[in-house]
Amino acid sequence: MSPEASRHRAVALVLAAGRGRRFGSDKRLARLADGRPLLVATLESLTPVFDEILLVVRREEAFNTLALPPRVSLVHAERADEGMGASLATGVTALLSRAATPSAQALAVLLGDMPWLARDTLETLVARTEARTITRPAHDGRPGHPVLFGRDFWPLLAEQGGDTGGREVIRRYRERVVDVPVSDPGIHRDVDYPADLGLSSPD
């Protein structure tokens, strides 16, 4: 599959509506060593692979101060405090209502604090996902992120809530899960604490 065909085959859904309490401040705005905010760096890592990126944030947020990539669309999660599953459901519901994605066969569910995913990993997962499958990467035998849900599962994801979300769909349809071995440790690397970015914890 050519890179251009791959770009139209999947949509990225980035979950960034959490409070990040363990970090001690808004980790999405924390700076990487190159000066970019964490969330911006994550989104920029996706733009070579996905033409459409939906960013799920809390209802009161606009991110007017961040230079988000131009193809990113904000989705406001009214029930974000109920858990990641509720944010996921909001994002998928928004996706199902959009007319721009009739050819997309996969939805890549990503976290807003994982800018280290390799482009090859993302492209491989997109190419391996079909409408009836759930695809996830595995490094050293351990599954990681992102998880790509084929189009058949989108209505189910839109019904989820709480903190279960995609995990419950994976549990129910384990026979359709495809684990793809990759040599990318970035599938397990996220940010929970300032030390994960080489920063000191706030006082």
Helices and strands as residue ranges (DSSP letters): H 3-7, E 10-15, G 27-29, H 38-46, E 53-58, E 72-77, G 80-82, H 84-96, E 106-111, H 119-128, E 134-139, E 142-143, E 147-150, G 151-153, H 154-157, H 166-172, G 174-176, E 177-181, G 185-188, G 194-197
